[in-house]
Amino acid sequence: MKMTPNTIRMIRLAYGMTQNEFADRLGCSRQLITMIEREERSVTDRTIKKMSEAFSLDDQKMETIQLLRGMFVDGKSAG
C-alpha cells in the first residue's frame, strides 16, 4: 500500500484531526506528522502499518482515498 504525504494529510483531515490528535492515535510525535506532510521525511512502512491498523484502512478504502485525492489534486470532479 503506497501513501504519499498528501494522502496522509487528506486522511487526517477527513477524520477532523489535528496533527497532535493524529500523532497520538498513531503513537508517534506531532513533529513526525508535520515533517511527513511537508515532505521533509519519508513515509515509512511502519507508519503506513500504524495508520492502516488505527483507521482500519483496507485496500478498498485506500483505493477510494487515492481516487478522491486524485480528484482534488487534478481538479477533476465526479459530476
N, CA, C and O atoms as a Tripos MOL2 file, in Angstrom:
@<TRIPOS>MOLECULE
protein
  316   315    79     0     0
PROTEIN
NO_CHARGES

@<TRIPOS>ATOM
      1 N           0.8560   -1.1780    0.0000 N.3       1 MET1
      2 CA          0.0000    0.0000    0.0000 C.3       1 MET1
      3 C           0.8950    1.2330    0.0000 C.2       1 MET1
      4 O           1.7430    1.3860    0.8790 O.2       1 MET1
      5 N           0.7130    2.1040   -0.9720 N.am      2 LYS2
      6 CA          1.5350    3.2990   -1.0910 C.3       2 LYS2
      7 C           0.7540    4.5050   -0.5780 C.2       2 LYS2
      8 O          -0.4220    4.6870   -0.8920 O.2       2 LYS2
      9 N           1.4340    5.3160    0.2150 N.am      3 MET3
     10 CA          0.8120    6.5460    0.7120 C.3       3 MET3
     11 C           1.7680    7.7020    0.4880 C.2       3 MET3
     12 O           2.9610    7.6080    0.7770 O.2       3 MET3
     13 N           1.2320    8.7750   -0.0230 N.am      4 THR4
     14 CA          2.0150    9.9940   -0.2080 C.3       4 THR4
     15 C           1.7230   10.9270    0.9730 C.2       4 THR4
     16 O           0.7460   10.7280    1.6950 O.2       4 THR4
     17 N           2.5590   11.9290    1.1670 N.am      5 PRO5
     18 CA          2.2830   12.9140    2.2200 C.3       5 PRO5
     19 C           0.8950   13.5550    2.0680 C.2       5 PRO5
     20 O           0.2110   13.7930    3.0640 O.2       5 PRO5
     21 N           0.4790   13.8340    0.8280 N.am      6 ASN6
     22 CA         -0.8390   14.4320    0.6140 C.3       6 ASN6
     23 C          -1.9590   13.4770    1.0150 C.2       6 ASN6
     24 O          -2.9830   13.9070    1.5480 O.2       6 ASN6
     25 N          -1.7700   12.2020    0.7650 N.am      7 THR7
     26 CA         -2.7720   11.2050    1.1550 C.3       7 THR7
     27 C          -2.8940   11.1500    2.6700 C.2       7 THR7
     28 O          -4.0000   11.0890    3.2080 O.2       7 THR7
     29 N          -1.7660   11.1710    3.3500 N.am      8 ILE8
     30 CA         -1.7880   11.1390    4.8150 C.3       8 ILE8
     31 C          -2.4920   12.3700    5.3600 C.2       8 ILE8
     32 O          -3.3050   12.2670    6.2780 O.2       8 ILE8
     33 N          -2.1880   13.5220    4.8060 N.am      9 ARG9
     34 CA         -2.8590   14.7560    5.2460 C.3       9 ARG9
     35 C          -4.3640   14.6700    4.9890 C.2       9 ARG9
     36 O          -5.1710   15.0760    5.8250 O.2       9 ARG9
     37 N          -4.7260   14.1420    3.8350 N.am     10 MET10
     38 CA         -6.1430   14.0160    3.4930 C.3      10 MET10
     39 C          -6.8680   13.0930    4.4740 C.2      10 MET10
     40 O          -7.9850   13.3900    4.8960 O.2      10 MET10
     41 N          -6.2390   11.9860    4.8340 N.am     11 ILE11
     42 CA         -6.8390   11.0680    5.8060 C.3      11 ILE11
     43 C          -7.0120   11.7740    7.1430 C.2      11 ILE11
     44 O          -8.0670   11.6750    7.7690 O.2      11 ILE11
     45 N          -5.9770   12.4850    7.5800 N.am     12 ARG12
     46 CA         -6.0510   13.2030    8.8630 C.3      12 ARG12
     47 C          -7.1910   14.2140    8.8470 C.2      12 ARG12
     48 O          -7.9700   14.2880    9.7980 O.2      12 ARG12
     49 N          -7.2930   14.9820    7.7870 N.am     13 LEU13
     50 CA         -8.3390   16.0000    7.6980 C.3      13 LEU13
     51 C          -9.7270   15.3690    7.5590 C.2      13 LEU13
     52 O         -10.7060   15.9010    8.0830 O.2      13 LEU13
     53 N          -9.8120   14.2510    6.8640 N.am     14 ALA14
     54 CA        -11.1000   13.5600    6.7110 C.3      14 ALA14
     55 C         -11.6380   13.1100    8.0630 C.2      14 ALA14
     56 O         -12.8510   13.0710    8.2700 O.2      14 ALA14
     57 N         -10.7490   12.7750    8.9700 N.am     15 TYR15
     58 CA        -11.1640   12.3780   10.3180 C.3      15 TYR15
     59 C         -11.2920   13.5850   11.2460 C.2      15 TYR15
     60 O         -11.6210   13.4310   12.4220 O.2      15 TYR15
     61 N         -11.0330   14.7780   10.7250 N.am     16 GLY16
     62 CA        -11.1800   16.0020   11.5110 C.3      16 GLY16
     63 C         -10.1870   16.0950   12.6540 C.2      16 GLY16
     64 O         -10.5020   16.6180   13.7230 O.2      16 GLY16
     65 N          -8.9920   15.5880   12.4230 N.am     17 MET17
     66 CA         -7.9940   15.5460   13.4860 C.3      17 MET17
     67 C          -6.9070   16.5850   13.2800 C.2      17 MET17
     68 O          -6.5240   16.9020   12.1540 O.2      17 MET17
     69 N          -6.4220   17.1040   14.3910 N.am     18 THR18
     70 CA         -5.2380   17.9560   14.3520 C.3      18 THR18
     71 C          -4.0240   17.0430   14.1910 C.2      18 THR18
     72 O          -4.1320   15.8220   14.3060 O.2      18 THR18
     73 N          -2.8850   17.6430   13.9270 N.am     19 GLN19
     74 CA         -1.6650   16.8390   13.8320 C.3      19 GLN19
     75 C          -1.3640   16.1580   15.1630 C.2      19 GLN19
     76 O          -0.8920   15.0210   15.1830 O.2      19 GLN19
     77 N          -1.6350   16.8430   16.2770 N.am     20 ASN20
     78 CA         -1.4190   16.2400   17.5980 C.3      20 ASN20
     79 C          -2.3160   15.0300   17.8110 C.2      20 ASN20
     80 O          -1.8480   13.9800   18.2530 O.2      20 ASN20
     81 N          -3.5930   15.1660   17.5020 N.am     21 GLU21
     82 CA         -4.5390   14.0570   17.6670 C.3      21 GLU21
     83 C          -4.1610   12.8760   16.7820 C.2      21 GLU21
     84 O          -4.2160   11.7220   17.2080 O.2      21 GLU21
     85 N          -3.7810   13.1780   15.5540 N.am     22 PHE22
     86 CA         -3.3990   12.1440   14.5990 C.3      22 PHE22
     87 C          -2.1540   11.4040   15.0940 C.2      22 PHE22
     88 O          -2.0950   10.1740   15.0630 O.2      22 PHE22
     89 N          -1.1690   12.1660   15.5460 N.am     23 ALA23
     90 CA          0.0670   11.5750   16.0620 C.3      23 ALA23
     91 C          -0.2150   10.6990   17.2840 C.2      23 ALA23
     92 O           0.3380    9.6060   17.4040 O.2      23 ALA23
     93 N          -1.0690   11.1740   18.1860 N.am     24 ASP24
     94 CA         -1.4220   10.3820   19.3650 C.3      24 ASP24
     95 C          -2.0610    9.0630   18.9600 C.2      24 ASP24
     96 O          -1.7630    8.0190   19.5410 O.2      24 ASP24
     97 N          -2.9380    9.1100   17.9660 N.am     25 ARG25
     98 CA         -3.6210    7.8990   17.5030 C.3      25 ARG25
     99 C          -2.6340    6.8910   16.9090 C.2      25 ARG25
    100 O          -2.8200    5.6790   17.0130 O.2      25 ARG25
    101 N          -1.5700    7.4280   16.2780 N.am     26 LEU26
    102 CA         -0.5680    6.5560   15.6660 C.3      26 LEU26
    103 C           0.5690    6.1870   16.6080 C.2      26 LEU26
    104 O           1.3690    5.2990   16.3160 O.2      26 LEU26
    105 N           0.6320    6.8760   17.7380 N.am     27 GLY27
    106 CA          1.7070    6.5980   18.6850 C.3      27 GLY27
    107 C           3.0460    7.1620   18.2380 C.2      27 GLY27
    108 O           4.0930    6.5530   18.4580 O.2      27 GLY27
    109 N           3.0050    8.3370   17.6060 N.am     28 CYS28
    110 CA          4.2380    8.9980   17.1850 C.3      28 CYS28
    111 C           4.1480   10.4730   17.5720 C.2      28 CYS28
    112 O           3.1830   10.8970   18.2100 O.2      28 CYS28
    113 N           5.1470   11.2420   17.1870 N.am     29 SER29
    114 CA          5.1560   12.6610   17.5530 C.3      29 SER29
    115 C           4.4590   13.5150   16.4970 C.2      29 SER29
    116 O           4.3650   13.1420   15.3270 O.2      29 SER29
    117 N           3.9730   14.6750   16.9490 N.am     30 ARG30
    118 CA          3.3860   15.6380   16.0270 C.3      30 ARG30
    119 C           4.4370   16.1070   15.0380 C.2      30 ARG30
    120 O           4.1370   16.3500   13.8690 O.2      30 ARG30
    121 N           5.6780   16.2340   15.5160 N.am     31 GLN31
    122 CA          6.7560   16.6890   14.6440 C.3      31 GLN31
    123 C           6.9370   15.7360   13.4580 C.2      31 GLN31
    124 O           7.1910   16.1800   12.3390 O.2      31 GLN31
    125 N           6.8090   14.4330   13.7020 N.am     32 LEU32
    126 CA          6.9400   13.4780   12.6060 C.3      32 LEU32
    127 C           5.8330   13.6820   11.5810 C.2      32 LEU32
    128 O           6.0900   13.6790   10.3770 O.2      32 LEU32
    129 N           4.5990   13.8590   12.0540 N.am     33 ILE33
    130 CA          3.4760   14.0810   11.1360 C.3      33 ILE33
    131 C           3.6970   15.3580   10.3370 C.2      33 ILE33
    132 O           3.4570   15.3850    9.1300 O.2      33 ILE33
    133 N           4.1510   16.4090   10.9980 N.am     34 THR34
    134 CA          4.4340   17.6750   10.3190 C.3      34 THR34
    135 C           5.4840   17.4780    9.2310 C.2      34 THR34
    136 O           5.3140   17.9490    8.1060 O.2      34 THR34
    137 N           6.5670   16.7820    9.5670 N.am     35 MET35
    138 CA          7.6440   16.5820    8.5950 C.3      35 MET35
    139 C           7.1890   15.7080    7.4240 C.2      35 MET35
    140 O           7.5900   15.9430    6.2840 O.2      35 MET35
    141 N           6.3640   14.7120    7.6970 N.am     36 ILE36
    142 CA          5.8420   13.8750    6.6120 C.3      36 ILE36
    143 C           4.9650   14.7070    5.6870 C.2      36 ILE36
    144 O           5.1110   14.6460    4.4660 O.2      36 ILE36
    145 N           4.0510   15.4850    6.2660 N.am     37 GLU37
    146 CA          3.1380   16.2890    5.4490 C.3      37 GLU37
    147 C           3.8850   17.3460    4.6370 C.2      37 GLU37
    148 O           3.4340   17.7230    3.5560 O.2      37 GLU37
    149 N           5.0140   17.8260    5.1430 N.am     38 ARG38
    150 CA          5.8240   18.8160    4.4200 C.3      38 ARG38
    151 C           6.8250   18.1490    3.4650 C.2      38 ARG38
    152 O           7.6030   18.8270    2.7940 O.2      38 ARG38
    153 N           6.7940   16.8290    3.4180 N.am     39 GLU39
    154 CA          7.7040   16.0430    2.5860 C.3      39 GLU39
    155 C           9.1550   16.2020    3.0030 C.2      39 GLU39
    156 O          10.0620   16.1250    2.1750 O.2      39 GLU39
    157 N           9.3680   16.4260    4.3060 N.am     40 GLU40
    158 CA         10.7180   16.5120    4.8560 C.3      40 GLU40
    159 C          11.1800   15.1480    5.3650 C.2      40 GLU40
    160 O          12.3740   14.9360    5.5790 O.2      40 GLU40
    161 N          10.2420   14.2270    5.5570 N.am     41 ARG41
    162 CA         10.5370   12.8500    5.9670 C.3      41 ARG41
    163 C           9.7410   11.9080    5.0880 C.2      41 ARG41
    164 O           8.6450   12.2360    4.6320 O.2      41 ARG41
    165 N          10.2960   10.7570    4.8620 N.am     42 SER42
    166 CA          9.6130    9.7440    4.0530 C.3      42 SER42
    167 C           8.5290    9.0650    4.8760 C.2      42 SER42
    168 O           8.5920    9.0140    6.1040 O.2      42 SER42
    169 N           7.5460    8.5520    4.1780 N.am     43 VAL43
    170 CA          6.5080    7.7520    4.8150 C.3      43 VAL43
    171 C           7.0490    6.3270    4.8800 C.2      43 VAL43
    172 O           7.2650    5.6900    3.8490 O.2      43 VAL43
    173 N           7.2640    5.8350    6.0900 N.am     44 THR44
    174 CA          7.8320    4.5050    6.2440 C.3      44 THR44
    175 C           6.7460    3.4340    6.2420 C.2      44 THR44
    176 O           5.5700    3.7200    6.4640 O.2      44 THR44
    177 N           7.1610    2.2140    5.9900 N.am     45 ASP45
    178 CA          6.2250    1.0850    6.0590 C.3      45 ASP45
    179 C           5.6220    0.9790    7.4550 C.2      45 ASP45
    180 O           4.4560    0.6140    7.6120 O.2      45 ASP45
    181 N           6.4160    1.2960    8.4550 N.am     46 ARG46
    182 CA          5.9250    1.2480    9.8500 C.3      46 ARG46
    183 C           4.7820    2.2430   10.0620 C.2      46 ARG46
    184 O           3.7740    1.9040   10.6820 O.2      46 ARG46
    185 N           4.9340    3.4600    9.5560 N.am     47 THR47
    186 CA          3.8880    4.4730    9.6840 C.3      47 THR47
    187 C           2.6380    4.0420    8.9230 C.2      47 THR47
    188 O           1.5210    4.2100    9.4120 O.2      47 THR47
    189 N           2.8240    3.4910    7.7370 N.am     48 ILE48
    190 CA          1.6850    3.0160    6.9510 C.3      48 ILE48
    191 C           0.9480    1.9110    7.7010 C.2      48 ILE48
    192 O          -0.2830    1.8850    7.7280 O.2      48 ILE48
    193 N           1.7040    1.0000    8.3080 N.am     49 LYS49
    194 CA          1.0850   -0.0930    9.0700 C.3      49 LYS49
    195 C           0.2940    0.4490   10.2540 C.2      49 LYS49
    196 O          -0.8260    0.0070   10.5140 O.2      49 LYS49
    197 N           0.8760    1.4050   10.9680 N.am     50 LYS50
    198 CA          0.1800    2.0130   12.1100 C.3      50 LYS50
    199 C          -1.1190    2.6900   11.6660 C.2      50 LYS50
    200 O          -2.1510    2.5640   12.3250 O.2      50 LYS50
    201 N          -1.0550    3.4090   10.5430 N.am     51 MET51
    202 CA         -2.2540    4.0780   10.0360 C.3      51 MET51
    203 C          -3.3110    3.0660    9.6160 C.2      51 MET51
    204 O          -4.4950    3.2280    9.9100 O.2      51 MET51
    205 N          -2.8740    2.0360    8.9330 N.am     52 SER52
    206 CA         -3.8090    1.0040    8.4700 C.3      52 SER52
    207 C          -4.5360    0.3690    9.6420 C.2      52 SER52
    208 O          -5.7400    0.1230    9.5730 O.2      52 SER52
    209 N          -3.8120    0.1050   10.7130 N.am     53 GLU53
    210 CA         -4.4110   -0.5010   11.9000 C.3      53 GLU53
    211 C          -5.2960    0.5030   12.6510 C.2      53 GLU53
    212 O          -6.4090    0.1690   13.0580 O.2      53 GLU53
    213 N          -4.8030    1.7190   12.8310 N.am     54 ALA54
    214 CA         -5.5310    2.7260   13.6140 C.3      54 ALA54
    215 C          -6.8450    3.1440   12.9520 C.2      54 ALA54
    216 O          -7.8160    3.4640   13.6380 O.2      54 ALA54
    217 N          -6.8710    3.1410   11.6100 N.am     55 PHE55
    218 CA         -8.0470    3.6180   10.8950 C.3      55 PHE55
    219 C          -8.7350    2.5210   10.0740 C.2      55 PHE55
    220 O          -9.6040    2.8050    9.2500 O.2      55 PHE55
    221 N          -8.3430    1.2890   10.3070 N.am     56 SER56
    222 CA         -8.9230    0.1360    9.5880 C.3      56 SER56
    223 C          -8.9220    0.3620    8.0770 C.2      56 SER56
    224 O          -9.9450    0.2120    7.4090 O.2      56 SER56
    225 N          -7.7600    0.7240    7.5610 N.am     57 LEU57
    226 CA         -7.6380    1.0150    6.1300 C.3      57 LEU57
    227 C          -7.3220   -0.2640    5.3660 C.2      57 LEU57
    228 O          -6.2100   -0.7870    5.4440 O.2      57 LEU57
    229 N          -8.2990   -0.7560    4.6370 N.am     58 ASP58
    230 CA         -8.0650   -1.9130    3.7840 C.3      58 ASP58
    231 C          -7.8160   -1.4180    2.3590 C.2      58 ASP58
    232 O          -7.8520   -0.2160    2.0970 O.2      58 ASP58
    233 N          -7.5660   -2.3380    1.4570 N.am     59 ASP59
    234 CA         -7.2560   -1.9450    0.0830 C.3      59 ASP59
    235 C          -8.3950   -1.1650   -0.5690 C.2      59 ASP59
    236 O          -8.1420   -0.2300   -1.3290 O.2      59 ASP59
    237 N          -9.6300   -1.5290   -0.2870 N.am     60 GLN60
    238 CA        -10.7740   -0.8300   -0.8870 C.3      60 GLN60
    239 C         -10.8570    0.6130   -0.3910 C.2      60 GLN60
    240 O         -11.0910    1.5250   -1.1840 O.2      60 GLN60
    241 N         -10.6680    0.8300    0.9100 N.am     61 LYS61
    242 CA        -10.6850    2.1930    1.4490 C.3      61 LYS61
    243 C          -9.5440    3.0150    0.8580 C.2      61 LYS61
    244 O          -9.7220    4.1840    0.5150 O.2      61 LYS61
    245 N          -8.3650    2.3910    0.7410 N.am     62 MET62
    246 CA         -7.2210    3.1140    0.2000 C.3      62 MET62
    247 C          -7.4410    3.4780   -1.2640 C.2      62 MET62
    248 O          -7.0430    4.5560   -1.7060 O.2      62 MET62
    249 N          -8.0660    2.5900   -2.0080 N.am     63 GLU63
    250 CA         -8.3620    2.8790   -3.4100 C.3      63 GLU63
    251 C          -9.3000    4.0840   -3.5200 C.2      63 GLU63
    252 O          -9.1100    4.9520   -4.3710 O.2      63 GLU63
    253 N         -10.3090    4.1260   -2.6540 N.am     64 THR64
    254 CA        -11.2480    5.2520   -2.6360 C.3      64 THR64
    255 C         -10.5400    6.5390   -2.2410 C.2      64 THR64
    256 O         -10.7690    7.5870   -2.8450 O.2      64 THR64
    257 N          -9.6880    6.4650   -1.2360 N.am     65 ILE65
    258 CA         -8.9420    7.6430   -0.7870 C.3      65 ILE65
    259 C          -8.0470    8.1570   -1.9060 C.2      65 ILE65
    260 O          -7.9830    9.3620   -2.1470 O.2      65 ILE65
    261 N          -7.3520    7.2440   -2.5930 N.am     66 GLN66
    262 CA         -6.4660    7.6540   -3.6850 C.3      66 GLN66
    263 C          -7.2650    8.3030   -4.8200 C.2      66 GLN66
    264 O          -6.8240    9.2860   -5.4140 O.2      66 GLN66
    265 N          -8.4340    7.7480   -5.1120 N.am     67 LEU67
    266 CA         -9.2970    8.3140   -6.1510 C.3      67 LEU67
    267 C          -9.7310    9.7310   -5.7690 C.2      67 LEU67
    268 O          -9.6600   10.6490   -6.5860 O.2      67 LEU67
    269 N         -10.1710    9.8980   -4.5470 N.am     68 LEU68
    270 CA        -10.5970   11.2210   -4.0820 C.3      68 LEU68
    271 C          -9.4360   12.2010   -4.0710 C.2      68 LEU68
    272 O          -9.5900   13.3520   -4.4790 O.2      68 LEU68
    273 N          -8.2820   11.7560   -3.6100 N.am     69 ARG69
    274 CA         -7.1080   12.6230   -3.5900 C.3      69 ARG69
    275 C          -6.7710   13.0710   -5.0030 C.2      69 ARG69
    276 O          -6.4650   14.2410   -5.2310 O.2      69 ARG69
    277 N          -6.8280   12.1430   -5.9500 N.am     70 GLY70
    278 CA         -6.5530   12.4750   -7.3400 C.3      70 GLY70
    279 C          -7.5210   13.4990   -7.8810 C.2      70 GLY70
    280 O          -7.1370   14.3730   -8.6570 O.2      70 GLY70
    281 N          -8.7800   13.4000   -7.4770 N.am     71 MET71
    282 CA         -9.7840   14.3600   -7.9390 C.3      71 MET71
    283 C          -9.4700   15.7530   -7.4210 C.2      71 MET71
    284 O          -9.6180   16.7350   -8.1500 O.2      71 MET71
    285 N          -9.0370   15.8490   -6.1670 N.am     72 PHE72
    286 CA         -8.7190   17.1620   -5.6010 C.3      72 PHE72
    287 C          -7.4410   17.7220   -6.1920 C.2      72 PHE72
    288 O          -7.3710   18.9070   -6.5190 O.2      72 PHE72
    289 N          -6.4320   16.8800   -6.3310 N.am     73 VAL73
    290 CA         -5.1510   17.3220   -6.8400 C.3      73 VAL73
    291 C          -5.2460   17.6980   -8.3080 C.2      73 VAL73
    292 O          -4.6990   18.7150   -8.7340 O.2      73 VAL73
    293 N          -5.9450   16.8730   -9.0790 N.am     74 ASP74
    294 CA         -6.0630   17.1080  -10.5160 C.3      74 ASP74
    295 C          -7.1710   18.0850  -10.8880 C.2      74 ASP74
    296 O          -7.2730   18.5010  -12.0420 O.2      74 ASP74
    297 N          -8.0020   18.4510   -9.9140 N.am     75 GLY75
    298 CA         -9.0950   19.3810  -10.1760 C.3      75 GLY75
    299 C         -10.2610   18.7480  -10.9040 C.2      75 GLY75
    300 O         -11.0870   19.4510  -11.4860 O.2      75 GLY75
    301 N         -10.3350   17.4340  -10.8790 N.am     76 LYS76
    302 CA        -11.4410   16.7370  -11.5370 C.3      76 LYS76
    303 C         -12.6300   16.6520  -10.5960 C.2      76 LYS76
    304 O         -12.4680   16.6450   -9.3760 O.2      76 LYS76
    305 N         -13.8060   16.5870  -11.1590 N.am     77 SER77
    306 CA        -14.9990   16.4060  -10.3410 C.3      77 SER77
    307 C         -15.6970   15.1320  -10.7750 C.2      77 SER77
    308 O         -15.4970   14.6470  -11.8880 O.2      77 SER77
    309 N         -16.5160   14.5980   -9.8860 N.am     78 ALA78
    310 CA        -17.2000   13.3370  -10.1780 C.3      78 ALA78
    311 C         -18.4340   13.5550  -11.0390 C.2      78 ALA78
    312 O         -19.0180   12.5800  -11.5140 O.2      78 ALA78
    313 N         -18.8460   14.7760  -11.2530 N.am     79 GLY79
    314 CA        -20.0850   15.0330  -11.9700 C.3      79 GLY79
    315 C         -19.9760   15.4710  -13.3560 C.2      79 GLY79
    316 O         -20.9910   15.7030  -14.0120 O.2      79 GLY79
@<TRIPOS>BOND
     1     1     2 1
     2     2     3 1
     3     3     4 2
     4     3     5 am
     5     5     6 1
     6     6     7 1
     7     7     8 2
     8     7     9 am
     9     9    10 1
    10    10    11 1
    11    11    12 2
    12    11    13 am
    13    13    14 1
    14    14    15 1
    15    15    16 2
    16    15    17 am
    17    17    18 1
    18    18    19 1
    19    19    20 2
    20    19    21 am
    21    21    22 1
    22    22    23 1
    23    23    24 2
    24    23    25 am
    25    25    26 1
    26    26    27 1
    27    27    28 2
    28    27    29 am
    29    29    30 1
    30    30    31 1
    31    31    32 2
    32    31    33 am
    33    33    34 1
    34    34    35 1
    35    35    36 2
    36    35    37 am
    37    37    38 1
    38    38    39 1
    39    39    40 2
    40    39    41 am
    41    41    42 1
    42    42    43 1
    43    43    44 2
    44    43    45 am
    45    45    46 1
    46    46    47 1
    47    47    48 2
    48    47    49 am
    49    49    50 1
    50    50    51 1
    51    51    52 2
    52    51    53 am
    53    53    54 1
    54    54    55 1
    55    55    56 2
    56    55    57 am
    57    57    58 1
    58    58    59 1
    59    59    60 2
    60    59    61 am
    61    61    62 1
    62    62    63 1
    63    63    64 2
    64    63    65 am
    65    65    66 1
    66    66    67 1
    67    67    68 2
    68    67    69 am
    69    69    70 1
    70    70    71 1
    71    71    72 2
    72    71    73 am
    73    73    74 1
    74    74    75 1
    75    75    76 2
    76    75    77 am
    77    77    78 1
    78    78    79 1
    79    79    80 2
    80    79    81 am
    81    81    82 1
    82    82    83 1
    83    83    84 2
    84    83    85 am
    85    85    86 1
    86    86    87 1
    87    87    88 2
    88    87    89 am
    89    89    90 1
    90    90    91 1
    91    91    92 2
    92    91    93 am
    93    93    94 1
    94    94    95 1
    95    95    96 2
    96    95    97 am
    97    97    98 1
    98    98    99 1
    99    99   100 2
   100    99   101 am
   101   101   102 1
   102   102   103 1
   103   103   104 2
   104   103   105 am
   105   105   106 1
   106   106   107 1
   107   107   108 2
   108   107   109 am
   109   109   110 1
   110   110   111 1
   111   111   112 2
   112   111   113 am
   113   113   114 1
   114   114   115 1
   115   115   116 2
   116   115   117 am
   117   117   118 1
   118   118   119 1
   119   119   120 2
   120   119   121 am
   121   121   122 1
   122   122   123 1
   123   123   124 2
   124   123   125 am
   125   125   126 1
   126   126   127 1
   127   127   128 2
   128   127   129 am
   129   129   130 1
   130   130   131 1
   131   131   132 2
   132   131   133 am
   133   133   134 1
   134   134   135 1
   135   135   136 2
   136   135   137 am
   137   137   138 1
   138   138   139 1
   139   139   140 2
   140   139   141 am
   141   141   142 1
   142   142   143 1
   143   143   144 2
   144   143   145 am
   145   145   146 1
   146   146   147 1
   147   147   148 2
   148   147   149 am
   149   149   150 1
   150   150   151 1
   151   151   152 2
   152   151   153 am
   153   153   154 1
   154   154   155 1
   155   155   156 2
   156   155   157 am
   157   157   158 1
   158   158   159 1
   159   159   160 2
   160   159   161 am
   161   161   162 1
   162   162   163 1
   163   163   164 2
   164   163   165 am
   165   165   166 1
   166   166   167 1
   167   167   168 2
   168   167   169 am
   169   169   170 1
   170   170   171 1
   171   171   172 2
   172   171   173 am
   173   173   174 1
   174   174   175 1
   175   175   176 2
   176   175   177 am
   177   177   178 1
   178   178   179 1
   179   179   180 2
   180   179   181 am
   181   181   182 1
   182   182   183 1
   183   183   184 2
   184   183   185 am
   185   185   186 1
   186   186   187 1
   187   187   188 2
   188   187   189 am
   189   189   190 1
   190   190   191 1
   191   191   192 2
   192   191   193 am
   193   193   194 1
   194   194   195 1
   195   195   196 2
   196   195   197 am
   197   197   198 1
   198   198   199 1
   199   199   200 2
   200   199   201 am
   201   201   202 1
   202   202   203 1
   203   203   204 2
   204   203   205 am
   205   205   206 1
   206   206   207 1
   207   207   208 2
   208   207   209 am
   209   209   210 1
   210   210   211 1
   211   211   212 2
   212   211   213 am
   213   213   214 1
   214   214   215 1
   215   215   216 2
   216   215   217 am
   217   217   218 1
   218   218   219 1
   219   219   220 2
   220   219   221 am
   221   221   222 1
   222   222   223 1
   223   223   224 2
   224   223   225 am
   225   225   226 1
   226   226   227 1
   227   227   228 2
   228   227   229 am
   229   229   230 1
   230   230   231 1
   231   231   232 2
   232   231   233 am
   233   233   234 1
   234   234   235 1
   235   235   236 2
   236   235   237 am
   237   237   238 1
   238   238   239 1
   239   239   240 2
   240   239   241 am
   241   241   242 1
   242   242   243 1
   243   243   244 2
   244   243   245 am
   245   245   246 1
   246   246   247 1
   247   247   248 2
   248   247   249 am
   249   249   250 1
   250   250   251 1
   251   251   252 2
   252   251   253 am
   253   253   254 1
   254   254   255 1
   255   255   256 2
   256   255   257 am
   257   257   258 1
   258   258   259 1
   259   259   260 2
   260   259   261 am
   261   261   262 1
   262   262   263 1
   263   263   264 2
   264   263   265 am
   265   265   266 1
   266   266   267 1
   267   267   268 2
   268   267   269 am
   269   269   270 1
   270   270   271 1
   271   271   272 2
   272   271   273 am
   273   273   274 1
   274   274   275 1
   275   275   276 2
   276   275   277 am
   277   277   278 1
   278   278   279 1
   279   279   280 2
   280   279   281 am
   281   281   282 1
   282   282   283 1
   283   283   284 2
   284   283   285 am
   285   285   286 1
   286   286   287 1
   287   287   288 2
   288   287   289 am
   289   289   290 1
   290   290   291 1
   291   291   292 2
   292   291   293 am
   293   293   294 1
   294   294   295 1
   295   295   296 2
   296   295   297 am
   297   297   298 1
   298   298   299 1
   299   299   300 2
   300   299   301 am
   301   301   302 1
   302   302   303 1
   303   303   304 2
   304   303   305 am
   305   305   306 1
   306   306   307 1
   307   307   308 2
   308   307   309 am
   309   309   310 1
   310   310   311 1
   311   311   312 2
   312   311   313 am
   313   313   314 1
   314   314   315 1
   315   315   316 2
@<TRIPOS>SUBSTRUCTURE
     1 MET1         2 RESIDUE 1 A MET
     2 LYS2         6 RESIDUE 1 A LYS
     3 MET3        10 RESIDUE 1 A MET
     4 THR4        14 RESIDUE 1 A THR
     5 PRO5        18 RESIDUE 1 A PRO
     6 ASN6        22 RESIDUE 1 A ASN
     7 THR7        26 RESIDUE 1 A THR
     8 ILE8        30 RESIDUE 1 A ILE
     9 ARG9        34 RESIDUE 1 A ARG
    10 MET10       38 RESIDUE 1 A MET
    11 ILE11       42 RESIDUE 1 A ILE
    12 ARG12       46 RESIDUE 1 A ARG
    13 LEU13       50 RESIDUE 1 A LEU
    14 ALA14       54 RESIDUE 1 A ALA
    15 TYR15       58 RESIDUE 1 A TYR
    16 GLY16       62 RESIDUE 1 A GLY
    17 MET17       66 RESIDUE 1 A MET
    18 THR18       70 RESIDUE 1 A THR
    19 GLN19       74 RESIDUE 1 A GLN
    20 ASN20       78 RESIDUE 1 A ASN
    21 GLU21       82 RESIDUE 1 A GLU
    22 PHE22       86 RESIDUE 1 A PHE
    23 ALA23       90 RESIDUE 1 A ALA
    24 ASP24       94 RESIDUE 1 A ASP
    25 ARG25       98 RESIDUE 1 A ARG
    26 LEU26      102 RESIDUE 1 A LEU
    27 GLY27      106 RESIDUE 1 A GLY
    28 CYS28      110 RESIDUE 1 A CYS
    29 SER29      114 RESIDUE 1 A SER
    30 ARG30      118 RESIDUE 1 A ARG
    31 GLN31      122 RESIDUE 1 A GLN
    32 LEU32      126 RESIDUE 1 A LEU
    33 ILE33      130 RESIDUE 1 A ILE
    34 THR34      134 RESIDUE 1 A THR
    35 MET35      138 RESIDUE 1 A MET
    36 ILE36      142 RESIDUE 1 A ILE
    37 GLU37      146 RESIDUE 1 A GLU
    38 ARG38      150 RESIDUE 1 A ARG
    39 GLU39      154 RESIDUE 1 A GLU
    40 GLU40      158 RESIDUE 1 A GLU
    41 ARG41      162 RESIDUE 1 A ARG
    42 SER42      166 RESIDUE 1 A SER
    43 VAL43      170 RESIDUE 1 A VAL
    44 THR44      174 RESIDUE 1 A THR
    45 ASP45      178 RESIDUE 1 A ASP
    46 ARG46      182 RESIDUE 1 A ARG
    47 THR47      186 RESIDUE 1 A THR
    48 ILE48      190 RESIDUE 1 A ILE
    49 LYS49      194 RESIDUE 1 A LYS
    50 LYS50      198 RESIDUE 1 A LYS
    51 MET51      202 RESIDUE 1 A MET
    52 SER52      206 RESIDUE 1 A SER
    53 GLU53      210 RESIDUE 1 A GLU
    54 ALA54      214 RESIDUE 1 A ALA
    55 PHE55      218 RESIDUE 1 A PHE
    56 SER56      222 RESIDUE 1 A SER
    57 LEU57      226 RESIDUE 1 A LEU
    58 ASP58      230 RESIDUE 1 A ASP
    59 ASP59      234 RESIDUE 1 A ASP
    60 GLN60      238 RESIDUE 1 A GLN
    61 LYS61      242 RESIDUE 1 A LYS
    62 MET62      246 RESIDUE 1 A MET
    63 GLU63      250 RESIDUE 1 A GLU
    64 THR64      254 RESIDUE 1 A THR
    65 ILE65      258 RESIDUE 1 A ILE
    66 GLN66      262 RESIDUE 1 A GLN
    67 LEU67      266 RESIDUE 1 A LEU
    68 LEU68      270 RESIDUE 1 A LEU
    69 ARG69      274 RESIDUE 1 A ARG
    70 GLY70      278 RESIDUE 1 A GLY
    71 MET71      282 RESIDUE 1 A MET
    72 PHE72      286 RESIDUE 1 A PHE
    73 VAL73      290 RESIDUE 1 A VAL
    74 ASP74      294 RESIDUE 1 A ASP
    75 GLY75      298 RESIDUE 1 A GLY
    76 LYS76      302 RESIDUE 1 A LYS
    77 SER77      306 RESIDUE 1 A SER
    78 ALA78      310 RESIDUE 1 A ALA
    79 GLY79      314 RESIDUE 1 A GLY
